[in-house]
């Protein structure tokens, strides 16, 4: 058909893009107009284009056109670029290519023949075709907050405690808040004997009246909660709680590694009368902390606390939730978290999340019954995170749009004084167990960073001085990792401690530790195995490194690694890891 351009045919366009030969077959077809079928084409005079003259286009003619073809004048690719384009074309035809991300350099689609105005039009046209289907935290410059909604089935923590949820070896750890029933021995054998004895008592005849010793002698005036008042008094009398429960609150904190993200990232919701189904629906903010300042290793920790009328408090449950998953995507909306019974937040247990200890010896429920099983067997904390219209992924704060500090107040751009350089050596010689610095010492370490970057062992000191809620300092820390004098493999083990949860820092440490021989690695295998609980996710460079070296030398490394893991299975917060 002479009135239809050859380039309008789909097969011709595909062959040209793939640099394939075109096999044209002439066939007789009916005389039907295809002007409405194919998109309209913007044409220019070839002779004028070669001279650099581009006739203006009347875009009003194409306002009603849903799609039009526009081929900007570009230079033909050379043979090397042609092969790359052919490879890209074959990859696009591959049904599995949607799982791969192919990027093409912008220089292949630009030419010096464009004027500045025409370049802006092409860029605007290309950007209009891209749909932005996600948002990054570096673009969200609003305060971060968490909403504490309610607690469901709180009485389940009493049953879970009796089933041995807090049995962690022969010594009761400090992060377990209830030890009354296990004061005879750490495994609670006496408590289990008493429980079995009650089952053998047989029929119990209730008395008409109560003896004087059965009455609670505490102050019932402040502990009465209506019909359930006597029940809560009995919980105190029977040793279920160490204090008389009067009100209940939830403490919310943001942790980064084994420390609070900032001194003000801890708050507590207003107390409500104690019950097994308390309700708050209160938002909690953290001293103006912005979403763009959150590190991707941030953990939100909750401590459920009961308070007595005299002001005493006790933590009866806890749960920890990671704000970003292993794909750096931020959690959103309502979340139901299983509470650990009579545990409190242990900052060094980075791997501790929800409580999944199954009580009894029942068969795990089916998928359709899983939600009902969780509602009946677990105490659950209901929280709400900010909800957005698109998925949120972590990124550093966009320095082109936002700035945390002015240039005159920016520590990174300040020139150190001679007095600060004189005090630097005293700070570097400090005991490694006391790497906590005040604001003045922190400024010295950051401002003088280029003066001691040639000292390999000083890298942990510099990283300890970084404010990880400041994206500008985080970006500078990542840059210094690349230019700092390489640490020895033995010293790099320090960077795998809970004080350094940043993924870039831990990856750098693994790169240095991987240079150890099997004999040297065996000396530090215990420390490396313990460091697994400090990883933010189950899949981590440290875990992959230890598995790889264990498989490479199973009789020396693999055997020791297996038994070191096996010896830690009794610790329930790190059992899943």
C-alpha positions as CSV (number, residue, x, y, z in Angstrom):
1,X,0.0,0.0,0.0
2,X,1.7,3.1,-1.2
3,X,0.0,5.6,1.1
4,X,1.2,3.7,4.3
5,X,4.8,4.3,5.2
6,X,6.9,1.1,5.4
7,X,8.1,2.1,8.9
8,X,4.5,1.9,10.2
9,X,4.6,-1.9,10.1
10,X,5.4,-3.6,13.4
11,X,7.5,-6.3,11.9
12,X,9.7,-3.8,10.0
13,X,10.3,-1.8,13.2
14,X,11.2,-4.9,15.2
15,X,13.7,-6.0,12.5
16,X,15.3,-2.6,12.4
17,X,15.6,-2.4,16.1
18,X,17.2,-5.9,16.2
19,X,19.5,-5.2,13.3
20,X,18.0,-8.1,11.4
21,X,17.5,-8.6,7.6
22,X,14.0,-7.7,6.4
23,X,12.3,-10.3,4.3
24,X,9.5,-8.5,2.4
25,X,6.7,-10.5,0.8
26,X,4.3,-8.8,-1.6
27,X,0.7,-10.0,-1.2
28,X,-2.6,-8.7,-2.5
29,X,-4.8,-7.1,0.1
30,X,-8.1,-5.3,0.0
31,X,-8.1,-1.5,-0.4
32,X,-8.8,-0.4,3.2
33,X,-7.6,2.8,4.7
34,X,-5.2,2.2,7.6
35,X,-4.8,5.9,8.6
36,X,-6.7,5.3,11.8
37,X,-5.0,2.1,12.7
38,X,-1.4,3.3,12.8
39,X,-0.2,6.2,15.0
40,X,0.6,9.4,13.2
41,X,4.2,10.2,12.4
42,X,6.1,13.4,12.9
43,X,8.2,14.0,9.8
44,X,11.1,16.3,9.0
45,X,13.0,17.1,5.9
46,X,16.2,14.9,5.8
47,X,18.2,17.5,4.0
48,X,17.4,20.1,6.6
49,X,18.2,17.7,9.4
50,X,21.7,17.0,8.0
51,X,22.3,20.8,7.9
52,X,21.2,21.1,11.6
53,X,17.9,22.9,10.6
54,X,14.8,21.6,12.5
55,X,11.5,22.8,11.3
56,X,9.1,23.7,14.2
57,X,6.3,21.1,14.8
58,X,2.7,22.1,15.2
59,X,1.8,20.0,18.2
60,X,-1.8,21.1,18.2
61,X,-2.4,18.7,15.3
62,X,-1.6,15.8,17.6
63,X,-3.5,16.8,20.7
64,X,-6.2,14.2,20.1
65,X,-3.8,11.5,19.0
66,X,-3.4,8.9,21.8
67,X,0.0,7.8,20.5
68,X,2.3,9.2,17.8
69,X,5.7,8.1,16.5
70,X,8.6,10.5,16.9
71,X,12.1,9.5,16.0
72,X,14.6,12.1,17.2
73,X,17.6,12.5,14.9
74,X,20.5,10.5,16.3
75,X,23.7,9.2,15.0
76,X,23.8,5.6,13.9
77,X,25.7,3.3,16.4
78,X,29.0,1.8,15.5
79,X,29.5,-1.9,15.2
80,X,30.3,-2.4,18.9
81,X,27.2,-0.5,20.0
82,X,25.2,-2.5,17.4
83,X,26.1,-5.8,19.1
84,X,25.1,-4.4,22.5
85,X,21.7,-3.3,21.1
86,X,21.2,-6.7,19.5
87,X,22.0,-8.4,22.8
88,X,19.5,-6.1,24.5
89,X,16.9,-7.0,21.9
90,X,17.3,-10.7,22.5
91,X,17.2,-10.2,26.2
92,X,13.9,-8.3,25.9
93,X,12.4,-11.2,23.9
94,X,13.5,-13.6,26.7
95,X,10.4,-14.4,28.9
96,X,12.7,-14.2,32.0
97,X,14.1,-10.8,31.1
98,X,11.5,-9.1,33.3
99,X,13.6,-10.2,36.3
100,X,16.7,-8.4,35.0
101,X,17.3,-4.6,35.0
102,X,18.9,-3.4,31.8
103,X,20.2,0.2,31.6
104,X,21.4,2.0,28.5
105,X,23.7,4.9,28.8
106,X,22.1,8.3,28.0
107,X,24.9,9.2,25.6
108,X,23.6,6.7,23.1
109,X,20.4,8.8,22.7
110,X,22.0,12.2,22.5
111,X,23.8,14.1,19.7
112,X,25.5,17.4,19.5
113,X,23.1,18.4,16.7
114,X,20.4,19.1,19.3
115,X,19.9,22.6,20.5
116,X,19.4,23.2,24.3
117,X,15.7,23.8,23.9
118,X,15.3,20.6,21.8
119,X,17.3,18.6,24.5
120,X,14.9,19.8,27.2
121,X,11.9,18.7,25.0
122,X,13.4,15.3,24.5
123,X,14.2,14.9,28.2
124,X,10.7,16.0,29.1
125,X,9.2,13.6,26.6
126,X,11.2,10.6,28.0
127,X,10.4,11.4,31.6
128,X,6.7,11.6,30.8
129,X,6.8,7.9,29.7
130,X,8.3,6.7,33.0
131,X,5.8,6.0,35.7
132,X,7.1,6.4,39.2
133,X,5.7,3.5,41.1
134,X,7.7,3.9,44.4
135,X,8.9,6.5,46.8
136,X,12.2,6.8,48.8
137,X,12.6,7.8,52.4
138,X,15.1,10.5,51.4
139,X,12.2,12.3,49.8
140,X,9.9,12.2,52.8
141,X,10.8,15.1,55.0
142,X,8.0,14.7,57.6
143,X,8.3,13.6,61.3
144,X,8.3,9.8,61.8
145,X,5.7,8.4,64.2
146,X,4.2,5.1,65.4
147,X,0.7,4.5,66.6
148,X,0.1,2.1,69.5
149,X,-3.4,0.8,69.0
150,X,-4.2,-2.1,71.4
151,X,-3.1,-5.4,73.0
152,X,-5.1,-8.6,72.4
153,X,-5.2,-11.7,74.5
154,X,-2.7,-10.5,77.1
155,X,-3.5,-13.3,79.5
156,X,-1.7,-15.7,77.1
157,X,1.6,-14.6,78.5
158,X,0.9,-16.4,81.7
159,X,0.3,-19.8,80.0
160,X,3.4,-19.3,77.8
161,X,5.5,-18.6,80.8
162,X,4.3,-21.9,82.5
163,X,5.1,-23.8,79.2
164,X,8.8,-22.8,79.5
165,X,9.0,-19.8,77.2
166,X,11.6,-18.2,79.5
167,X,13.8,-21.3,80.0
168,X,17.2,-20.2,78.6
169,X,19.8,-22.5,80.1
170,X,20.8,-22.8,83.7
171,X,21.0,-19.1,84.5
172,X,18.1,-16.8,84.2
173,X,19.2,-13.9,81.9
174,X,18.7,-10.3,82.8
175,X,16.3,-9.7,80.0
176,X,13.7,-12.0,81.7
177,X,11.6,-10.0,84.1
178,X,9.8,-12.7,86.0
179,X,11.9,-15.1,88.2
180,X,9.7,-15.7,91.2
181,X,8.5,-19.1,90.0
182,X,12.1,-20.2,89.1
183,X,13.9,-19.1,92.3
184,X,14.5,-22.8,93.2
185,X,16.2,-23.7,89.9
186,X,16.5,-22.1,86.5
187,X,14.4,-24.7,84.8
188,X,11.4,-24.3,87.1
189,X,11.2,-27.9,88.2
190,X,9.5,-27.0,91.5
191,X,6.9,-25.1,89.6
192,X,6.2,-28.0,87.3
193,X,5.9,-30.4,90.3
194,X,3.3,-28.1,92.0
195,X,1.4,-27.9,88.8
196,X,1.3,-31.7,88.5
197,X,0.2,-32.0,92.1
198,X,-2.8,-29.7,91.6
199,X,-3.9,-32.0,88.8
200,X,-3.9,-35.0,91.1
201,X,-5.9,-33.3,93.9
202,X,-9.2,-34.5,92.3
203,X,-12.5,-32.8,93.2
204,X,-12.2,-29.5,95.0
205,X,-15.2,-28.4,97.2
206,X,-15.6,-24.7,97.5
207,X,-16.1,-23.2,100.9
208,X,-18.9,-20.7,101.6
209,X,-16.6,-18.2,103.1
210,X,-13.0,-17.1,102.6
211,X,-10.4,-17.5,105.2
212,X,-8.5,-14.5,106.4
213,X,-5.2,-15.7,104.8
214,X,-6.9,-15.9,101.4
215,X,-7.7,-12.2,101.4
216,X,-5.3,-9.8,99.9
217,X,-4.0,-7.4,102.5
218,X,-2.8,-4.7,100.1
219,X,-4.6,-1.5,99.2
220,X,-7.8,-2.5,97.3
221,X,-8.8,1.1,96.9
222,X,-6.3,1.8,94.2
223,X,-6.3,-1.7,92.7
224,X,-10.0,-2.2,92.1
225,X,-11.0,-2.5,88.4
226,X,-14.7,-3.3,88.8
227,X,-15.7,-7.0,88.3
228,X,-12.1,-8.0,87.5
229,X,-10.6,-6.2,90.5
230,X,-10.3,-9.4,92.6
231,X,-8.8,-11.3,89.6
232,X,-5.9,-8.8,89.3
233,X,-5.4,-8.9,93.1
234,X,-5.1,-12.6,92.8
235,X,-2.5,-12.3,90.1
236,X,-0.3,-10.4,92.6
237,X,-1.1,-12.7,95.5
238,X,-0.2,-15.8,93.4
239,X,3.1,-14.4,92.2
240,X,2.1,-14.0,88.6
241,X,3.0,-10.3,88.8
242,X,5.6,-8.9,91.2
243,X,3.5,-5.7,91.7
244,X,-0.2,-5.1,91.9
245,X,-1.3,-4.1,88.4
246,X,-3.1,-0.8,88.4
247,X,-2.4,0.8,85.0
248,X,-0.7,-0.4,81.9
249,X,1.4,1.4,79.3
250,X,3.6,0.7,76.3
251,X,7.1,2.1,76.0
252,X,8.2,2.7,72.4
253,X,11.9,3.2,71.4
254,X,13.9,3.3,68.2
255,X,17.2,1.4,68.4
256,X,20.1,1.4,66.0
257,X,22.3,-1.6,66.9
258,X,22.7,-1.9,70.6
259,X,22.0,1.8,71.3
260,X,19.1,4.2,71.0
261,X,19.1,6.0,67.6
262,X,19.1,9.3,69.5
263,X,18.7,10.2,73.1
264,X,15.1,11.4,72.5
265,X,13.9,8.3,70.5
266,X,12.1,6.8,73.4
267,X,8.6,7.6,74.5
268,X,5.7,6.1,76.4
269,X,2.0,6.2,75.7
270,X,-0.4,7.5,78.3
271,X,-1.4,4.9,80.9
272,X,-4.9,3.2,80.9
273,X,-6.5,1.0,83.6
274,X,-5.0,-2.5,83.5
275,X,-6.9,-5.1,81.6
276,X,-6.2,-8.0,79.3
277,X,-7.5,-6.0,76.3
278,X,-6.2,-2.5,76.7
279,X,-6.8,0.2,74.0
280,X,-4.9,3.4,73.3
281,X,-4.9,4.4,69.6
282,X,-2.2,7.0,70.3
283,X,0.4,8.3,68.0
284,X,4.0,8.5,69.3
285,X,6.6,10.8,67.8
286,X,10.3,11.0,68.6
287,X,11.6,14.6,69.1
288,X,11.1,15.7,65.5
289,X,13.0,12.8,64.0
290,X,12.2,12.9,60.2
291,X,11.5,9.9,58.0
292,X,14.4,10.9,55.8
293,X,16.8,10.5,58.8
294,X,16.0,6.9,59.5
295,X,18.8,4.4,58.9
296,X,17.7,1.2,57.2
297,X,18.8,-0.8,60.3
298,X,16.3,0.9,62.5
299,X,14.3,-1.3,65.0
300,X,11.1,-0.3,66.7
301,X,11.1,-1.8,70.2
302,X,8.0,-2.1,72.5
303,X,8.0,-2.8,76.2
304,X,4.6,-3.5,77.8
305,X,4.8,-2.2,81.4
306,X,2.4,-2.4,84.3
307,X,2.5,0.2,87.1
308,X,1.4,-0.2,90.8
309,X,-0.4,2.5,92.7
310,X,2.8,3.3,94.6
311,X,4.7,4.0,91.3
312,X,6.6,0.7,90.9
313,X,6.7,-0.8,87.4
314,X,7.4,-4.1,85.8
315,X,7.9,-5.1,82.1
316,X,5.6,-8.1,81.4
317,X,6.1,-8.4,77.6
318,X,8.1,-7.1,74.7
319,X,8.5,-7.3,71.0
320,X,10.9,-5.9,68.4
321,X,10.1,-5.0,64.8
322,X,12.5,-4.1,62.0
323,X,11.3,-1.0,60.1
324,X,12.8,-2.2,56.8
325,X,12.8,-5.7,55.3
326,X,15.7,-7.3,53.6
327,X,14.8,-5.6,50.3
328,X,15.0,-2.2,52.0
329,X,11.3,-1.7,51.8
330,X,9.6,0.1,54.6
331,X,6.7,-1.5,56.5
332,X,3.3,0.3,56.3
333,X,-0.2,0.1,57.8
334,X,-1.5,-2.1,60.7
335,X,0.7,-4.8,62.1
336,X,-0.1,-7.5,64.7
337,X,3.1,-8.5,66.6
338,X,3.4,-11.6,68.9
339,X,4.6,-10.5,72.4
340,X,7.5,-12.2,74.3
341,X,6.1,-13.2,77.7
342,X,8.0,-11.5,80.6
343,X,10.9,-10.4,78.5
344,X,12.2,-6.8,78.2
345,X,14.1,-5.3,75.3
346,X,17.6,-6.6,75.1
347,X,19.4,-4.2,72.8
348,X,22.2,-6.6,71.8
349,X,19.7,-9.2,70.5
350,X,19.3,-7.6,67.1
351,X,17.8,-10.8,65.7
352,X,14.9,-10.9,68.2
353,X,11.6,-10.1,66.6
354,X,8.2,-11.7,67.1
355,X,7.5,-14.5,69.6
356,X,6.8,-17.9,67.8
357,X,7.2,-20.4,70.7
358,X,4.5,-23.0,70.2
359,X,2.9,-24.1,73.5
360,X,2.1,-27.7,74.0
361,X,2.7,-30.5,71.5
362,X,-0.1,-29.7,69.1
363,X,0.2,-30.1,65.3
364,X,0.9,-26.8,63.5
365,X,-2.3,-25.4,62.1
366,X,-3.2,-25.2,58.5
367,X,-2.8,-22.0,56.6
368,X,-6.5,-21.2,56.8
369,X,-6.5,-21.7,60.5
370,X,-3.2,-19.9,61.2
371,X,-4.8,-16.5,62.0
372,X,-7.3,-18.0,64.4
373,X,-4.5,-20.0,66.0
374,X,-2.4,-16.8,66.5
375,X,-5.4,-15.0,68.0
376,X,-6.0,-17.7,70.6
377,X,-2.4,-18.8,71.5
378,X,-0.5,-15.5,71.5
379,X,-0.7,-12.1,73.1
380,X,-0.5,-9.6,70.2
381,X,0.4,-5.9,70.1
382,X,-1.4,-4.0,67.4
383,X,0.5,-1.0,66.0
384,X,0.2,1.2,63.0
385,X,2.9,2.7,60.8
386,X,2.4,5.6,58.4
387,X,0.7,4.6,55.2
388,X,1.6,6.0,51.9
389,X,0.1,5.7,48.4
390,X,3.2,3.8,47.0
391,X,5.8,1.4,48.3
392,X,8.5,3.1,50.3
393,X,12.2,2.1,49.9
394,X,15.1,3.3,52.0
395,X,17.5,5.9,50.6
396,X,19.8,8.6,52.0
397,X,18.4,12.0,52.4
398,X,18.3,14.0,49.1
399,X,20.9,16.6,49.7
400,X,19.9,18.6,46.6
401,X,16.4,19.2,48.1
402,X,17.0,19.1,51.8
403,X,19.9,20.2,54.0
404,X,20.1,19.2,57.7
405,X,22.8,21.8,58.7
406,X,24.1,25.0,57.3
407,X,27.6,25.3,55.9
408,X,28.9,27.2,58.8
409,X,27.6,24.6,61.3
410,X,28.5,21.6,59.2
411,X,31.2,19.5,61.0
412,X,32.2,17.8,57.8
413,X,33.3,21.1,56.2
414,X,35.0,22.6,59.2
415,X,38.8,23.0,59.3
416,X,40.2,21.6,62.6
417,X,42.2,23.9,64.8
418,X,45.6,23.2,66.2
419,X,44.1,22.7,69.7
420,X,41.8,20.0,68.3
421,X,44.7,18.3,66.6
422,X,46.6,18.3,69.9
423,X,43.6,16.6,71.7
424,X,43.1,14.0,68.9
425,X,45.9,11.7,70.1
426,X,44.4,11.4,73.6
427,X,41.1,10.5,72.1
428,X,42.6,7.8,69.9
429,X,44.4,6.2,72.8
430,X,41.2,5.7,74.8
431,X,40.3,2.3,76.0
432,X,38.2,0.4,73.4
433,X,35.6,-0.5,76.0
434,X,34.9,3.3,76.5
435,X,34.2,4.4,73.0
436,X,31.5,6.9,74.0
437,X,32.2,10.5,73.2
438,X,30.6,13.8,74.1
439,X,29.7,16.3,71.5
440,X,33.0,18.2,71.6
441,X,35.0,15.0,71.2
442,X,32.7,13.8,68.4
443,X,33.3,17.0,66.5
444,X,37.1,16.6,66.8
445,X,37.0,13.0,65.5
446,X,34.9,14.0,62.5
447,X,36.7,17.2,61.6
448,X,40.1,15.6,61.9
449,X,39.2,12.4,60.0
450,X,41.7,13.0,57.2
451,X,44.5,13.4,59.7
452,X,44.3,9.9,61.0
453,X,42.8,7.9,58.1
454,X,46.2,6.3,57.6
455,X,45.8,4.5,61.0
456,X,43.9,1.3,60.2
457,X,42.9,0.6,63.8
458,X,41.3,4.0,64.2
459,X,38.4,3.3,61.8
460,X,36.1,1.9,64.6
461,X,36.7,5.1,66.6
462,X,35.7,7.2,63.7
463,X,32.6,5.1,63.1
464,X,31.6,5.4,66.8
465,X,31.6,9.2,66.5
466,X,29.2,9.2,63.6
467,X,25.6,10.3,64.2
468,X,23.7,7.7,62.2
469,X,20.5,9.7,62.2
470,X,22.3,12.4,60.1
471,X,22.3,11.3,56.5
472,X,25.2,13.6,55.6
473,X,27.5,12.0,58.2
474,X,26.3,8.5,57.1
475,X,27.3,9.3,53.5
476,X,30.7,10.6,54.6
477,X,31.2,7.4,56.7
478,X,30.6,5.3,53.6
479,X,33.0,7.4,51.6
480,X,35.7,7.1,54.3
481,X,35.4,3.3,54.2
482,X,36.8,3.4,50.6
483,X,39.8,5.6,51.3
484,X,40.7,4.5,54.9
485,X,43.9,2.5,55.3
486,X,42.9,-1.2,55.2
487,X,42.4,-2.9,58.5
488,X,44.0,-6.2,59.4
489,X,41.6,-9.1,59.3
490,X,42.0,-9.6,63.0
491,X,41.1,-6.0,63.8
492,X,38.2,-6.0,61.4
493,X,36.3,-8.5,63.7
494,X,35.6,-5.4,65.9
495,X,33.3,-4.0,63.2
496,X,31.0,-7.0,63.5
497,X,30.0,-6.0,67.0
498,X,26.4,-4.8,67.7
499,X,27.7,-1.3,67.9
500,X,28.1,-1.2,64.1
501,X,24.9,-2.4,62.5
502,X,25.4,-0.5,59.2
503,X,25.3,-2.9,56.3
504,X,28.1,-1.2,54.4
505,X,30.4,-1.3,57.5
506,X,29.7,-5.0,58.1
507,X,30.3,-5.8,54.5
508,X,33.6,-4.1,54.7
509,X,34.5,-6.1,57.7
510,X,33.6,-9.4,56.0
511,X,35.8,-8.4,53.0
512,X,38.7,-8.0,55.4
513,X,38.0,-11.1,57.5
514,X,37.7,-13.2,54.4
515,X,41.5,-12.9,53.9
516,X,42.1,-15.0,57.0
517,X,43.5,-18.5,56.5
518,X,41.6,-21.5,57.9
519,X,43.9,-21.7,60.9
520,X,43.5,-18.0,61.8
521,X,39.7,-18.2,61.1
522,X,39.4,-21.1,63.6
523,X,40.8,-18.8,66.4
524,X,38.0,-16.2,65.8
525,X,35.2,-18.6,64.9
526,X,33.5,-18.3,68.3
527,X,33.4,-14.5,68.0
528,X,32.1,-14.7,64.4
529,X,29.4,-17.2,65.4
530,X,28.2,-14.9,68.2
531,X,28.2,-12.0,65.8
532,X,25.4,-13.7,63.8
533,X,22.9,-12.4,66.4
534,X,23.9,-8.8,65.6
535,X,23.0,-9.2,61.9
536,X,19.9,-7.3,60.9
537,X,18.5,-10.2,58.8
538,X,18.9,-13.9,58.6
539,X,20.4,-13.7,55.1
540,X,23.7,-11.7,55.7
541,X,27.2,-11.5,54.3
542,X,28.6,-12.9,57.6
543,X,26.3,-16.0,57.5
544,X,27.1,-16.6,53.8
545,X,30.8,-16.3,54.6
546,X,30.8,-18.8,57.4
547,X,28.8,-21.3,55.4
548,X,31.1,-21.0,52.4
549,X,34.2,-21.5,54.5
550,X,32.6,-24.4,56.4
551,X,31.7,-26.2,53.2
552,X,35.2,-25.5,51.8
553,X,36.8,-27.1,54.8
554,X,34.1,-29.2,56.6
555,X,36.5,-31.2,58.9
556,X,38.2,-28.1,60.4
557,X,35.8,-25.1,60.0
558,X,32.5,-26.9,59.4
559,X,32.7,-29.2,62.3
560,X,33.5,-26.4,64.8
561,X,30.9,-24.1,63.3
562,X,28.2,-26.7,63.6
563,X,28.8,-27.3,67.3
564,X,29.1,-23.6,68.1
565,X,25.6,-23.1,66.5
566,X,24.2,-26.2,68.3
567,X,25.4,-24.9,71.7
568,X,23.3,-21.7,71.4
569,X,20.0,-23.3,70.5
570,X,18.7,-23.0,74.1
571,X,18.7,-19.2,73.8
572,X,15.2,-18.5,72.6
573,X,15.6,-14.9,71.4
574,X,18.3,-16.1,68.9
575,X,17.0,-19.6,68.3
576,X,15.5,-18.7,64.9
577,X,18.7,-17.1,63.7
